[in-house]
């Protein structure tokens, strides 16, 4: 798992990479990685 930056959300990361709809990002991420981004993000 990558280092987590305090205050950076999954939505922030998705927008940084051009995904302005969280559901589209989550679907793409799940297709590529086999899990949801929130599962990889952790607490």
C-alpha positions in Angstrom: 0.0 0.0 0.0 1.2 3.5 -0.8 2.0 6.1 1.8 -1.1 7.9 2.9 -1.1 11.7 3.1 -3.2 13.3 5.9 -6.2 15.1 4.5 -6.0 13.6 1.0 -9.1 11.7 0.0 -9.8 9.2 -2.7 -11.9 11.9 -4.4 -8.9 14.2 -4.4 -6.8 11.6 -6.1 -9.5 10.7 -8.6 -9.9 14.4 -9.6 -6.1 14.8 -9.9 -6.2 12.1 -12.6 -9.2 13.5 -14.4 -12.1 11.5 -12.9 -14.7 14.0 -11.9 -17.3 11.3 -11.0 -16.3 9.1 -8.1 -18.4 6.2 -9.4 -16.5 6.2 -12.8 -13.2 6.2 -10.9 -14.2 3.4 -8.6 -15.4 1.3 -11.5 -12.2 1.9 -13.5 -10.0 1.2 -10.4 -11.9 -2.0 -9.6 -11.5 -3.2 -13.2 -7.7 -2.5 -13.1 -6.9 -3.5 -9.6 -9.6 -6.0 -8.6 -10.7 -4.1 -5.5 -12.3 -0.8 -4.7 -10.1 2.2 -4.0 -11.6 2.6 -0.5 -10.4 -0.9 0.4 -6.8 -0.1 -0.7 -6.9 3.3 1.0 -7.4 1.9 4.5 -8.2 3.8 7.6 
